[in-house]
Each structure stands twice: as structure tokens, then as C-alpha cells.
Amino acid sequence: MMTGMWALYAREVKRFQKIFLDTVFSPLVTIGLYLSVFGVVAGDRVIGNLPYLAFVYVGLLSMMLINSSFSNPSFALIIAKNVGSIIDLQLVPIRNWQIGIAYALAALARGIITLSIAVVVTIWFIPLHGIAHPFLLILAIGLTGIEFGMLGVTFGFWAKNFESLTFMTTFVMQPMIFLAGVFYPVATLPHPWGIVSQFNPIHHNINFIRYAVTGYSDGTPWISIIVVGGLTLVIFAVMNFVTRRNLQIS
């Protein structure tokens, strides 16, 4: 069964490689535009001991990883429903959680590829000097990619059409990302908004990655690490339930 899971993973990786330009070019344009604007507007502003442009840069990379990891499986599964190929997943001799994990790992692979290319292209213009916590960065990227990959699987099985996906990304995911501290430290928000932001789960993903890269954290970094790890386990359980329910043959 593990062989089947890795075969499904390989199939998904090949699928997004066929749309490689869209996978990579669109996020690169987005991050380039943001960096151009903030590079002009922010000037020499500093947050803690961290240049503001570096602060925003890590937030944008985190946003790119989250969006790529979520969109890859959700789009793939909704397309499979529309064309009828979802029946393949109902007949394949793989456990439900392995199907979900295969899609989530492919989402992580897409996120890492997109992230790596974006860093290679843009890092030369950013005032970053090394990585503060390399091992934590590996853990942060892995957990974030898997977490939002599994969330994408969950929503892909649950959603009936692309309109539902558009609603989720436009009116739920994007507001949560923009209010998660991508462009500003939530610790500087007036009361009670700083506390409210701590209950935004995406804030903890961004804070975890930013702490691993720069050493800067909004609040206690270990809280973010625990929240990200705990949510990953919760989303795994939800994904397994939704996958099993939607792949039952009636």
C-alpha cells in the first residue's frame, strides 16, 4: 500500500510539472511587485533589529508556501470530480489517509520548488545575513506545507465546484493571511487586536518561519511551534474523516 501512496504522489508531482510556468511565474510576479512597493515605501525602517524589507520578505515567502500548498490538492481534486476521474481513488487499494498524505506531500513538493526558485531569484536584493535556526526552518517549512496540503485535500473533497474554492481562497484564506502579520508585527497592534491576531492560526505559521529565518518573533516562538504542530495533527484527523466519507462507494 505504501508503494501505491508513493505512486499517487509521483502522479501529482508530474501533474503540476505540466503547468510549471503557472506554478512558478505567477508567485514570482506577485512577490516581485510586493518587494518593489515595500522597498520604496519602507525605506530604512527597522523592526527590532530586523530591516523591514527582510521582515516583509519572509512573510511573503510564507504566504507563497501556504497558497501553493493549499491550492495544489484542492484544484486537483475538484478537477477530478468534474471530469469523473475521482472514481480512480475509490477503486485504488490504498488507505484513505495514504491518499490524503500523497496529495499533501505533492503539495509540499510544489511549495518547496516554488519557494526555492523565488529565493534564488530575489534573495540578492534582501538584507538577510544567513539563517538563524536552520533545523527549525526545515521543520517549519515541512509542517506548514503538510498542514495546508492536508487542508487543501480536505477542502478539495468537500467542495462541489470551483466557485466554492474561489470563495474559500478569496474570502477566508487571503484575509487570514493578510491579517496574520505578513506586513506588520502583530505585537504592535493596539488592544485587543494584538490578542485577537494570536488566535489566527496562519499567524503562527508565518511567525514560526520568520523566527526560524531571522530570529525575530511576535511573542513567544515556542507557542507558534506548538500551535502549528497541534493544528497539523488536528487537520490530519479531519482530512482522514473527510477522505473516507467522500471515497465511500455507494
C-alpha positions in Angstrom: 0.0 0.0 0.0 2.9 2.3 0.6 4.0 1.8 -2.9 0.6 2.9 -4.1 0.8 6.0 -2.0 4.2 7.0 -3.5 2.9 6.3 -7.0 0.0 8.6 -6.4 2.4 11.2 -5.0 4.6 10.9 -8.2 1.5 11.3 -10.4 0.5 14.5 -8.6 4.1 15.9 -8.9 4.1 15.2 -12.7 0.7 16.8 -13.0 1.8 20.2 -11.5 5.0 20.0 -13.5 2.9 20.2 -16.7 1.7 23.7 -15.5 5.2 24.7 -14.3 5.1 28.2 -15.7 1.8 28.9 -13.8 3.2 27.2 -10.7 6.3 29.4 -10.6 5.8 32.5 -12.7 2.7 33.8 -11.1 4.1 33.7 -7.5 7.3 35.3 -8.7 5.5 38.2 -10.2 3.4 38.6 -7.0 6.4 38.7 -4.7 8.4 40.9 -7.1 5.6 43.5 -7.1 5.3 43.5 -3.3 9.0 43.8 -2.8 9.2 46.7 -5.3 6.4 48.6 -3.5 7.7 48.0 0.0 11.3 48.6 -1.0 10.3 52.1 -2.0 7.8 52.8 0.8 9.6 51.3 3.8 13.0 52.8 3.2 15.3 52.2 6.1 12.6 51.3 8.6 13.6 48.7 11.2 11.5 46.3 13.3 13.5 45.2 16.3 17.0 44.7 14.8 15.5 43.4 11.6 15.2 45.6 8.4 11.6 46.0 7.4 12.2 44.7 3.9 13.6 41.4 5.4 10.6 41.2 7.7 8.2 41.5 4.8 10.2 39.2 2.6 10.0 36.3 4.9 6.3 36.9 5.3 5.8 36.9 1.6 7.7 33.6 1.2 5.5 32.1 3.9 2.4 33.4 2.1 3.6 31.8 -1.1 4.2 28.4 0.6 0.8 28.5 2.2 -1.0 29.4 -1.0 0.9 26.9 -3.2 0.4 24.0 -0.7 -3.4 24.7 -0.3 -4.2 25.3 -4.0 -2.4 22.2 -5.4 -4.5 19.4 -4.0 -7.8 21.4 -3.8 -7.7 22.2 -7.6 -6.6 18.7 -8.5 -9.5 17.1 -6.6 -12.2 19.4 -7.8 -11.0 18.8 -11.4 -11.1 15.1 -10.7 -14.7 15.4 -9.6 -15.7 17.4 -12.6 -14.1 15.0 -15.2 -15.1 11.9 -13.2 -11.6 10.5 -12.6 -12.3 10.6 -8.8 -13.5 7.0 -9.3 -9.9 6.0 -9.6 -9.3 7.0 -6.0 -12.4 5.0 -4.9 -11.1 1.8 -6.5 -7.3 2.1 -5.8 -6.2 -0.3 -3.0 -4.7 2.5 -0.8 -5.9 3.5 2.7 -7.8 6.8 2.9 -5.2 8.6 5.0 -2.5 7.5 2.5 -4.4 9.1 -0.4 -4.6 12.3 1.6 -0.9 12.2 2.6 0.1 11.5 -1.0 -1.7 14.7 -2.2 -0.3 16.7 0.8 3.3 15.6 0.1 2.9 16.6 -3.6 1.6 20.0 -2.3 4.7 20.3 -0.1 6.9 19.5 -3.1 5.3 22.2 -5.1 5.6 24.7 -2.3 9.3 23.9 -1.8 10.0 24.1 -5.5 8.2 27.5 -5.8 9.9 28.7 -2.7 13.4 27.7 -3.8 13.1 29.4 -7.2 11.7 32.6 -5.6 14.6 32.7 -3.1 17.2 32.2 -5.8 15.7 35.0 -7.9 15.1 37.5 -5.1 17.4 36.9 -2.2 20.1 39.2 -3.8 18.0 42.3 -3.1 17.1 41.5 0.5 19.2 42.5 3.6 19.3 39.0 5.1 22.5 37.5 6.5 22.2 33.8 7.0 19.5 31.7 8.7 19.1 32.0 12.4 17.8 28.4 13.1 18.3 26.1 10.1 16.8 23.0 11.6 13.7 24.9 12.8 13.3 26.3 9.3 13.2 22.7 7.8 10.6 21.8 10.4 8.6 25.0 9.8 8.5 24.5 6.1 7.7 20.8 6.4 4.9 21.3 8.9 3.4 24.3 7.1 3.4 22.6 3.7 1.9 19.4 5.0 -0.7 21.3 7.1 -2.0 23.3 4.3 -1.6 20.5 1.8 -3.9 18.4 4.0 -6.3 21.3 4.4 -6.3 21.6 0.6 -7.2 17.9 0.4 -10.0 18.3 2.9 -11.5 21.2 1.1 -11.0 19.6 -2.3 -13.0 16.6 -1.3 -15.6 18.8 0.4 -16.1 21.5 -2.2 -18.6 20.8 -5.0 -17.2 23.2 -7.6 -14.6 25.9 -8.4 -17.0 28.6 -7.0 -16.6 27.1 -3.6 -12.9 27.1 -4.0 -12.8 30.7 -5.1 -14.9 31.7 -2.1 -12.5 29.8 0.3 -9.4 31.4 -1.1 -10.8 34.9 -1.6 -12.9 35.4 1.5 -11.3 33.1 4.0 -7.7 32.3 3.2 -6.5 35.6 1.9 -8.0 37.8 4.7 -6.5 35.4 7.3 -3.1 35.6 5.6 -3.1 39.4 5.3 -4.2 39.7 9.0 -1.5 37.2 10.1 1.4 39.6 10.3 2.8 39.3 6.8 3.4 43.1 6.5 3.4 44.2 10.1 4.3 42.8 13.6 1.0 41.8 15.4 2.7 42.7 18.7 2.4 46.4 17.7 -1.3 46.3 17.2 -3.5 48.2 19.7 -5.5 46.2 22.3 -7.4 44.0 21.7 -6.4 43.4 18.1 -2.9 42.1 19.0 -4.6 39.4 21.2 -7.2 38.6 18.5 -4.4 38.1 15.9 -2.8 35.4 18.2 -6.0 33.3 17.5 -5.4 33.5 13.8 -3.7 30.1 13.1 -1.9 31.3 10.0 -0.1 33.9 12.1 1.7 31.1 13.9 2.9 29.5 10.7 4.3 32.9 9.5 5.7 33.6 12.9 7.4 30.2 13.1 9.0 30.6 9.7 10.1 34.1 10.3 11.6 33.2 13.7 13.5 30.3 12.1 14.9 32.5 9.3 15.6 35.8 11.2 15.4 35.1 14.9 12.6 37.7 15.2 9.3 36.6 16.7 6.0 38.2 17.6 5.7 36.9 21.2 7.0 33.5 22.4 8.1 31.5 19.4 7.5 28.1 21.1 3.8 28.9 21.3 3.7 29.2 17.5 5.7 26.0 17.1 3.2 24.1 19.4 0.2 25.6 17.6 1.5 24.7 14.2 2.3 21.1 15.3 -1.0 20.7 17.1 -3.1 22.0 14.1 -1.2 19.7 11.8 -2.4 16.7 13.8 -6.0 18.0 14.0 -6.1 18.7 10.3 -4.8 15.2 9.6 -7.7 13.7 11.6 -10.2 15.9 9.8 -8.7 15.1 6.4 -8.8 11.3 7.1 -12.5 11.6 8.1 -13.5 13.7 5.0 -11.5 11.5 2.7 -13.0 8.3 4.0 -16.5 9.7 3.8 -16.1 11.0 0.2 -14.4 7.9 -1.2 -17.1 5.5 0.0 -18.7 3.7 -2.9 -22.4 3.8 -2.7 
